[in-house]
Every structure is written in structure tokens, then in C-alpha cells.
Amino acid sequence: MLSNAVLESACERVIVGDLYCDIPLGLYVIRGENVVLIGELDLEKEELPSHMTRVSSEEIKRAQKAEREASELKGTMKKRMDFLDMD
């Protein structure tokens, strides 16, 4: 049997490299068919490695954009170099 989940004061943790940001979502409804595992974090425990740095939502969005652009550039360069594959 599937049940929907309603989360109060929910947030999304976005991680890019060694940077992370918790973006508040507020009240959040998740359809039961999309739930595999759900749990609550113990905020008293540090669950991230010590080298991770918390940044603002603006900074994490810039980091996401830079990561996406780098990935797209890598894909473009790979396509341009495919002709060298002489298998």
C-alpha cells in the first residue's frame, strides 16, 4: 500500500564538490509511489565530512551552473574527438 508523505520544514541539501547548502522547501508533499526510504536527520550529529563547506544558496547555484557548463564542455569536446577513435 502506498501512502503520500507530507514533510513540514523540509529542506533540500545540495552538494557540489566540497560545497553544500541546505535550501528550505517548507511544506513538501511526496507521492507515495516515489518514496523508497525516508528518515529524519539528527541535527546534533555532524553527518558531513569536515572538509565540506557550507555556502549560501546563491553560491551553490553558481557552483551548480559552473559544474553543468564544465560537463557540457566535456561532452562537446568528446564529440569533437570521436573521429580519433580508431577501433
C-alpha positions in Angstrom: 0.0 0.0 0.0 1.4 3.4 -1.0 1.0 6.5 1.2 1.9 10.0 0.5 4.3 11.8 2.8 3.9 15.4 4.0 7.1 17.0 5.3 7.0 20.1 7.4 10.0 22.4 7.5 11.7 20.3 4.8 14.9 21.3 3.1 17.0 20.0 0.2 20.7 19.5 0.7 22.6 20.4 -2.5 26.2 19.2 -2.7 28.7 20.4 -5.4 32.2 19.2 -4.9 33.2 20.2 -1.3 30.4 22.8 -1.0 26.9 22.3 0.3 23.8 24.3 1.1 20.5 23.4 2.8 17.7 25.0 0.7 14.5 25.4 2.7 11.4 23.9 1.0 8.8 24.5 3.7 5.8 22.2 3.5 6.6 19.4 0.9 4.3 16.6 -0.3 5.9 13.5 -1.8 3.8 11.0 -3.7 3.9 7.6 -2.1 5.0 5.8 -5.3 8.2 7.9 -5.3 9.2 7.0 -1.7 11.9 4.4 -1.3 13.3 5.4 2.1 12.5 8.3 4.3 14.1 9.4 7.6 14.9 12.3 9.8 18.4 13.5 10.4 19.8 14.0 13.8 20.8 17.6 13.7 23.1 17.2 16.8 25.4 14.8 14.8 27.7 16.0 12.1 26.8 13.8 9.1 29.1 15.5 6.6 32.9 15.2 6.4 34.9 18.0 8.0 36.3 19.2 4.6 32.8 20.2 3.4 32.0 23.9 3.4 28.5 25.4 3.9 27.7 28.2 1.5 24.8 30.4 0.6 22.1 29.3 -1.8 23.4 31.9 -4.4 26.9 30.5 -4.2 25.7 26.8 -4.5 23.6 27.8 -7.6 26.8 29.4 -9.2 28.7 26.2 -8.4 26.0 24.1 -9.9 26.0 26.3 -13.1 29.8 26.0 -13.4 29.7 22.3 -12.9 26.9 21.9 -15.5 28.9 24.1 -18.0 32.0 22.1 -17.4 30.1 18.9 -18.0 28.6 20.2 -21.2 32.0 21.4 -22.4 33.5 18.0 -21.7 30.7 16.4 -23.7 31.2 18.8 -26.6 34.9 18.1 -26.7 34.3 14.4 -26.6 32.0 14.6 -29.6 34.6 16.6 -31.5 37.3 14.0 -30.7 35.2 10.9 -31.6 36.7 10.8 -35.1 40.0 9.9 -33.4 38.6 6.6 -32.1 40.2 4.1 -34.5 38.9 0.8 -33.1 
